[in-house]
Amino acid sequence: MTDYNTRAMEARKGSPFLSTQQAAFYLSLSARTLEKMRFNGKGPRYRKHGRYVRYHIDDLDAWSEGREPGTHSDDGERA
């Protein structure tokens, strides 16, 4: 398991802000899918910390809870 995956799993113990890779792992998506969603104005809320994109863990949870079971996202991946 990569380091960012380990940090994502322990996010609640540390910083609540996750990188794109960590957030994607947390949501069981690819980082590329999350990037596409962000580019298209879809997906979870994010923040810019300087040049870095960060996702707050609570925003990821809220976005995930708002998804209907068994639906597909706009980019063709399973929600």
N, CA, C and O atoms as a GROMACS GRO file, in nm:
protein
  316
    1MET      N    1   0.085  -0.117   0.000
    1MET     CA    2   0.000   0.000   0.000
    1MET      C    3   0.090   0.124   0.000
    1MET      O    4   0.188   0.129   0.074
    2THR      N    5   0.056   0.222  -0.082
    2THR     CA    6   0.139   0.341  -0.092
    2THR      C    7   0.121   0.431   0.029
    2THR      O    8   0.024   0.419   0.104
    3ASP      N    9   0.216   0.519   0.046
    3ASP     CA   10   0.216   0.608   0.163
    3ASP      C   11   0.092   0.696   0.167
    3ASP      O   12   0.034   0.715   0.274
    4TYR      N   13   0.049   0.751   0.051
    4TYR     CA   14  -0.069   0.839   0.056
    4TYR      C   15  -0.196   0.761   0.088
    4TYR      O   16  -0.289   0.817   0.146
    5ASN      N   17  -0.201   0.634   0.052
    5ASN     CA   18  -0.316   0.552   0.090
    5ASN      C   19  -0.320   0.530   0.240
    5ASN      O   20  -0.426   0.537   0.302
    6THR      N   21  -0.204   0.503   0.298
    6THR     CA   22  -0.197   0.486   0.443
    6THR      C   23  -0.240   0.613   0.513
    6THR      O   24  -0.315   0.608   0.610
    7ARG      N   25  -0.193   0.726   0.464
    7ARG     CA   26  -0.231   0.853   0.526
    7ARG      C   27  -0.379   0.881   0.509
    7ARG      O   28  -0.441   0.938   0.598
    8ALA      N   29  -0.436   0.842   0.398
    8ALA     CA   30  -0.580   0.863   0.377
    8ALA      C   31  -0.661   0.782   0.477
    8ALA      O   32  -0.761   0.830   0.530
    9MET      N   33  -0.618   0.659   0.503
    9MET     CA   34  -0.691   0.575   0.597
    9MET      C   35  -0.683   0.630   0.739
    9MET      O   36  -0.772   0.605   0.820
   10GLU      N   37  -0.579   0.705   0.768
   10GLU     CA   38  -0.562   0.761   0.901
   10GLU      C   39  -0.598   0.909   0.907
   10GLU      O   40  -0.559   0.979   1.000
   11ALA      N   41  -0.673   0.957   0.810
   11ALA     CA   42  -0.702   1.100   0.799
   11ALA      C   43  -0.770   1.156   0.923
   11ALA      O   44  -0.740   1.268   0.964
   12ARG      N   45  -0.859   1.083   0.980
   12ARG     CA   46  -0.929   1.132   1.098
   12ARG      C   47  -0.837   1.150   1.219
   12ARG      O   48  -0.870   1.223   1.312
   13LYS      N   49  -0.724   1.084   1.218
   13LYS     CA   50  -0.629   1.098   1.328
   13LYS      C   51  -0.539   1.220   1.310
   13LYS      O   52  -0.480   1.268   1.407
   14GLY      N   53  -0.528   1.270   1.189
   14GLY     CA   54  -0.437   1.380   1.160
   14GLY      C   55  -0.510   1.494   1.091
   14GLY      O   56  -0.620   1.532   1.131
   15SER      N   57  -0.448   1.546   0.988
   15SER     CA   58  -0.507   1.656   0.913
   15SER      C   59  -0.634   1.610   0.841
   15SER      O   60  -0.637   1.501   0.784
   16PRO      N   61  -0.738   1.693   0.845
   16PRO     CA   62  -0.861   1.656   0.775
   16PRO      C   63  -0.854   1.686   0.626
   16PRO      O   64  -0.950   1.656   0.553
   17PHE      N   65  -0.744   1.744   0.578
   17PHE     CA   66  -0.731   1.778   0.437
   17PHE      C   67  -0.651   1.672   0.363
   17PHE      O   68  -0.542   1.634   0.405
   18LEU      N   69  -0.709   1.625   0.251
   18LEU     CA   70  -0.647   1.519   0.173
   18LEU      C   71  -0.609   1.569   0.035
   18LEU      O   72  -0.675   1.656  -0.021
   19SER      N   73  -0.503   1.513  -0.019
   19SER     CA   74  -0.464   1.540  -0.158
   19SER      C   75  -0.563   1.471  -0.251
   19SER      O   76  -0.649   1.394  -0.206
   20THR      N   77  -0.550   1.498  -0.380
   20THR     CA   78  -0.637   1.432  -0.478
   20THR      C   79  -0.621   1.280  -0.471
   20THR      O   80  -0.720   1.208  -0.476
   21GLN      N   81  -0.497   1.232  -0.461
   21GLN     CA   82  -0.473   1.089  -0.455
   21GLN      C   83  -0.534   1.027  -0.330
   21GLN      O   84  -0.595   0.920  -0.336
   22GLN      N   85  -0.519   1.094  -0.217
   22GLN     CA   86  -0.576   1.044  -0.092
   22GLN      C   87  -0.728   1.044  -0.097
   22GLN      O   88  -0.792   0.948  -0.056
   23ALA      N   89  -0.785   1.154  -0.148
   23ALA     CA   90  -0.931   1.164  -0.157
   23ALA      C   91  -0.987   1.058  -0.250
   23ALA      O   92  -1.091   0.997  -0.222
   24ALA      N   93  -0.919   1.034  -0.361
   24ALA     CA   94  -0.964   0.932  -0.455
   24ALA      C   95  -0.962   0.794  -0.389
   24ALA      O   96  -1.056   0.717  -0.404
   25PHE      N   97  -0.857   0.764  -0.317
   25PHE     CA   98  -0.849   0.637  -0.246
   25PHE      C   99  -0.962   0.626  -0.144
   25PHE      O  100  -1.027   0.522  -0.133
   26TYR      N  101  -0.985   0.732  -0.070
   26TYR     CA  102  -1.090   0.734   0.032
   26TYR      C  103  -1.227   0.706  -0.029
   26TYR      O  104  -1.310   0.639   0.032
   27LEU      N  105  -1.252   0.759  -0.150
   27LEU     CA  106  -1.381   0.743  -0.218
   27LEU      C  107  -1.386   0.620  -0.309
   27LEU      O  108  -1.489   0.594  -0.371
   28SER      N  109  -1.278   0.546  -0.318
   28SER     CA  110  -1.268   0.430  -0.408
   28SER      C  111  -1.284   0.471  -0.554
   28SER      O  112  -1.352   0.403  -0.632
   29LEU      N  113  -1.222   0.581  -0.590
   29LEU     CA  114  -1.218   0.630  -0.728
   29LEU      C  115  -1.073   0.639  -0.771
   29LEU      O  116  -0.982   0.632  -0.688
   30SER      N  117  -1.052   0.656  -0.900
   30SER     CA  118  -0.917   0.684  -0.946
   30SER      C  119  -0.892   0.834  -0.930
   30SER      O  120  -0.986   0.914  -0.932
   31ALA      N  121  -0.766   0.871  -0.915
   31ALA     CA  122  -0.731   1.012  -0.905
   31ALA      C  123  -0.773   1.085  -1.032
   31ALA      O  124  -0.818   1.199  -1.027
   32ARG      N  125  -0.758   1.020  -1.146
   32ARG     CA  126  -0.795   1.081  -1.274
   32ARG      C  127  -0.945   1.111  -1.279
   32ARG      O  128  -0.985   1.216  -1.329
   33THR      N  129  -1.027   1.020  -1.228
   33THR     CA  130  -1.172   1.042  -1.226
   33THR      C  131  -1.204   1.164  -1.140
   33THR      O  132  -1.286   1.247  -1.179
   34LEU      N  133  -1.142   1.174  -1.025
   34LEU     CA  134  -1.166   1.287  -0.937
   34LEU      C  135  -1.120   1.418  -1.003
   34LEU      O  136  -1.186   1.520  -0.989
   35GLU      N  137  -1.008   1.414  -1.074
   35GLU     CA  138  -0.960   1.532  -1.146
   35GLU      C  139  -1.059   1.574  -1.255
   35GLU      O  140  -1.087   1.692  -1.271
   36LYS      N  141  -1.112   1.476  -1.329
   36LYS     CA  142  -1.211   1.507  -1.434
   36LYS      C  143  -1.336   1.568  -1.374
   36LYS      O  144  -1.391   1.664  -1.427
   37MET      N  145  -1.381   1.511  -1.263
   37MET     CA  146  -1.500   1.563  -1.197
   37MET      C  147  -1.478   1.708  -1.154
   37MET      O  148  -1.566   1.792  -1.171
   38ARG      N  149  -1.362   1.736  -1.098
   38ARG     CA  150  -1.328   1.872  -1.055
   38ARG      C  151  -1.325   1.967  -1.174
   38ARG      O  152  -1.379   2.077  -1.167
   39PHE      N  153  -1.263   1.925  -1.283
   39PHE     CA  154  -1.254   2.007  -1.404
   39PHE      C  155  -1.393   2.039  -1.460
   39PHE      O  156  -1.416   2.148  -1.511
   40ASN      N  157  -1.484   1.943  -1.451
   40ASN     CA  158  -1.620   1.959  -1.504
   40ASN      C  159  -1.717   2.021  -1.404
   40ASN      O  160  -1.836   2.032  -1.432
   41GLY      N  161  -1.668   2.062  -1.288
   41GLY     CA  162  -1.753   2.124  -1.187
   41GLY      C  163  -1.842   2.026  -1.114
   41GLY      O  164  -1.945   2.064  -1.058
   42LYS      N  165  -1.805   1.900  -1.114
   42LYS     CA  166  -1.881   1.795  -1.045
   42LYS      C  167  -1.798   1.745  -0.928
   42LYS      O  168  -1.687   1.792  -0.903
   43GLY      N  169  -1.852   1.649  -0.857
   43GLY     CA  170  -1.776   1.586  -0.750
   43GLY      C  171  -1.776   1.666  -0.622
   43GLY      O  172  -1.848   1.765  -0.609
   44PRO      N  173  -1.696   1.622  -0.526
   44PRO     CA  174  -1.695   1.685  -0.395
   44PRO      C  175  -1.630   1.823  -0.396
   44PRO      O  176  -1.549   1.856  -0.483
   45ARG      N  177  -1.667   1.902  -0.297
   45ARG     CA  178  -1.610   2.035  -0.280
   45ARG      C  179  -1.460   2.021  -0.253
   45ARG      O  180  -1.416   1.927  -0.188
   46TYR      N  181  -1.382   2.116  -0.304
   46TYR     CA  182  -1.238   2.116  -0.281
   46TYR      C  183  -1.191   2.256  -0.250
   46TYR      O  184  -1.265   2.353  -0.270
   47ARG      N  185  -1.071   2.267  -0.201
   47ARG     CA  186  -1.011   2.396  -0.169
   47ARG      C  187  -0.873   2.402  -0.233
   47ARG      O  188  -0.808   2.299  -0.256
   48LYS      N  189  -0.829   2.523  -0.262
   48LYS     CA  190  -0.694   2.543  -0.312
   48LYS      C  191  -0.609   2.597  -0.198
   48LYS      O  192  -0.642   2.701  -0.140
   49HIS      N  193  -0.504   2.528  -0.165
   49HIS     CA  194  -0.406   2.573  -0.067
   49HIS      C  195  -0.281   2.607  -0.147
   49HIS      O  196  -0.196   2.522  -0.173
   50GLY      N  197  -0.272   2.735  -0.185
   50GLY     CA  198  -0.166   2.774  -0.276
   50GLY      C  199  -0.193   2.709  -0.410
   50GLY      O  200  -0.300   2.726  -0.467
   51ARG      N  201  -0.097   2.635  -0.460
   51ARG     CA  202  -0.117   2.566  -0.588
   51ARG      C  203  -0.172   2.425  -0.570
   51ARG      O  204  -0.196   2.355  -0.668
   52TYR      N  205  -0.192   2.384  -0.447
   52TYR     CA  206  -0.237   2.248  -0.417
   52TYR      C  207  -0.388   2.239  -0.398
   52TYR      O  208  -0.448   2.326  -0.334
   53VAL      N  209  -0.447   2.135  -0.452
   53VAL     CA  210  -0.590   2.106  -0.432
   53VAL      C  211  -0.601   2.015  -0.312
   53VAL      O  212  -0.530   1.916  -0.300
   54ARG      N  213  -0.692   2.051  -0.221
   54ARG     CA  214  -0.714   1.969  -0.102
   54ARG      C  215  -0.864   1.948  -0.082
   54ARG      O  216  -0.945   2.036  -0.109
   55TYR      N  217  -0.897   1.830  -0.035
   55TYR     CA  218  -1.035   1.792  -0.004
   55TYR      C  219  -1.047   1.773   0.146
   55TYR      O  220  -0.965   1.704   0.207
   56HIS      N  221  -1.149   1.833   0.206
   56HIS     CA  222  -1.174   1.810   0.348
   56HIS      C  223  -1.251   1.680   0.363
   56HIS      O  224  -1.344   1.653   0.286
   57ILE      N  225  -1.214   1.602   0.460
   57ILE     CA  226  -1.276   1.470   0.479
   57ILE      C  227  -1.427   1.480   0.498
   57ILE      O  228  -1.500   1.393   0.451
   58ASP      N  229  -1.475   1.584   0.565
   58ASP     CA  230  -1.619   1.601   0.586
   58ASP      C  231  -1.691   1.630   0.454
   58ASP      O  232  -1.805   1.587   0.435
   59ASP      N  233  -1.625   1.704   0.363
   59ASP     CA  234  -1.684   1.730   0.232
   59ASP      C  235  -1.692   1.601   0.149
   59ASP      O  236  -1.788   1.581   0.075
   60LEU      N  237  -1.593   1.516   0.162
   60LEU     CA  238  -1.596   1.387   0.092
   60LEU      C  239  -1.710   1.301   0.144
   60LEU      O  240  -1.782   1.238   0.066
   61ASP      N  241  -1.725   1.297   0.275
   61ASP     CA  242  -1.834   1.219   0.335
   61ASP      C  243  -1.970   1.274   0.292
   61ASP      O  244  -2.059   1.197   0.256
   62ALA      N  245  -1.986   1.406   0.295
   62ALA     CA  246  -2.114   1.468   0.257
   62ALA      C  247  -2.146   1.439   0.111
   62ALA      O  248  -2.260   1.407   0.078
   63TRP      N  249  -2.047   1.450   0.024
   63TRP     CA  250  -2.069   1.423  -0.118
   63TRP      C  251  -2.106   1.277  -0.139
   63TRP      O  252  -2.198   1.246  -0.214
   64SER      N  253  -2.035   1.188  -0.072
   64SER     CA  254  -2.062   1.045  -0.087
   64SER      C  255  -2.201   1.009  -0.036
   64SER      O  256  -2.271   0.929  -0.098
   65GLU      N  257  -2.241   1.065   0.076
   65GLU     CA  258  -2.373   1.037   0.132
   65GLU      C  259  -2.485   1.090   0.044
   65GLU      O  260  -2.596   1.039   0.048
   66GLY      N  261  -2.457   1.193  -0.036
   66GLY     CA  262  -2.557   1.251  -0.124
   66GLY      C  263  -2.577   1.174  -0.253
   66GLY      O  264  -2.669   1.204  -0.330
   67ARG      N  265  -2.493   1.075  -0.278
   67ARG     CA  266  -2.504   0.993  -0.400
   67ARG      C  267  -2.612   0.889  -0.380
   67ARG      O  268  -2.623   0.830  -0.273
   68GLU      N  269  -2.690   0.865  -0.484
   68GLU     CA  270  -2.793   0.762  -0.475
   68GLU      C  271  -2.732   0.626  -0.502
   68GLU      O  272  -2.650   0.612  -0.593
   69PRO      N  273  -2.769   0.525  -0.425
   69PRO     CA  274  -2.714   0.391  -0.447
   69PRO      C  275  -2.746   0.339  -0.587
   69PRO      O  276  -2.858   0.356  -0.637
   70GLY      N  277  -2.648   0.277  -0.649
   70GLY     CA  278  -2.669   0.214  -0.779
   70GLY      C  279  -2.671   0.309  -0.897
   70GLY      O  280  -2.706   0.267  -1.008
   71THR      N  281  -2.634   0.435  -0.878
   71THR     CA  282  -2.631   0.529  -0.990
   71THR      C  283  -2.490   0.536  -1.047
   71THR      O  284  -2.393   0.495  -0.983
   72HIS      N  285  -2.482   0.589  -1.166
   72HIS     CA  286  -2.353   0.607  -1.232
   72HIS      C  287  -2.318   0.754  -1.227
   72HIS      O  288  -2.406   0.840  -1.234
   73SER      N  289  -2.189   0.783  -1.216
   73SER     CA  290  -2.145   0.921  -1.224
   73SER      C  291  -2.144   0.964  -1.370
   73SER      O  292  -2.161   0.880  -1.460
   74ASP      N  293  -2.126   1.092  -1.395
   74ASP     CA  294  -2.129   1.145  -1.531
   74ASP      C  295  -2.016   1.094  -1.619
   74ASP      O  296  -2.026   1.101  -1.741
   75ASP      N  297  -1.908   1.044  -1.560
   75ASP     CA  298  -1.794   1.001  -1.640
   75ASP      C  299  -1.790   0.851  -1.660
   75ASP      O  300  -1.688   0.797  -1.703
   76GLY      N  301  -1.899   0.782  -1.629
   76GLY     CA  302  -1.908   0.642  -1.662
   76GLY      C  303  -1.859   0.545  -1.557
   76GLY      O  304  -1.868   0.424  -1.577
   77GLU      N  305  -1.807   0.595  -1.446
   77GLU     CA  306  -1.764   0.503  -1.340
   77GLU      C  307  -1.876   0.481  -1.241
   77GLU      O  308  -1.962   0.567  -1.222
   78ARG      N  309  -1.874   0.366  -1.179
   78ARG     CA  310  -1.975   0.334  -1.079
   78ARG      C  311  -1.963   0.427  -0.961
   78ARG      O  312  -1.853   0.455  -0.914
   79ALA      N  313  -2.077   0.475  -0.912
   79ALA     CA  314  -2.077   0.562  -0.794
   79ALA      C  315  -2.071   0.478  -0.668
   79ALA      O  316  -2.071   0.532  -0.558
   0.00000   0.00000   0.00000
